[in-house]
């Protein structure tokens, strides 16, 4: 059984600090923005979920990538 909410650590592409996120895997693949808790810049988050509803990957990207 897959977890509905996954705790994920990603690195802010702007300041390099680690961001802790709670990712809802029930929504499938997602792309959204969340402000870095350290530098307050909006970071694009790309969440990929596999066929069984498990978190496959979480990537933090700059808006200009």
N, C-alpha and C positions, 0 to 999 in steps of 0.2 A: 504494500500500500504506500502511495506517495504522500509526502508531507504537503499540506495545503499552503503553509507559509514557510519559506526558507530564509534563514539568516545568511547573508552574503557579505563578504568583504571585497570591496573594489578600491582601486587607487584613483584619486582625483587626477585627471590628466592636466590640470592647471597648476596645482600646488604640490602634488605628490603625497598628500595625506591620505590615509586609509579611511574610507567611508563605510559605515556599517548600515546595511539596508535590510528591510524585511520585504521579501518578494512574494507576492501572491501568485502561486503557480497555477491556480484554477483558471486564469485568464488566457492561458496559452502564451505564444510569443508576443512580446510587447516592446515598444520603443516609447520612452517618455523622458521627461526632464525632471531632475531633482537638484536643488541647490546643495553644493558642498557645505558641510557643517563647519569647515574651517575658513575657506576663502569666500564663501557665499556666491560663487559663480555657478550658473546653471550648467549642469553636466548632462549630456545625453546618455541614457542608459538603454542598452539593448539586452533584453532578456529572451533567452531561447529555452523552450520547454520541449521535452521529448514526447513521444507518442503515449507514454504511460503517465504523463503529468508530472514527471520529475524535472527538476532544474537541470538543463544541459550546460548552459553558460550564462554568465552575466558580464557584460563589458561596459566600461565607462569610456566615453569618447568626448573629445572636444567638439563643439558645435561646427567648427570649420573643417572637420575631417571628411 
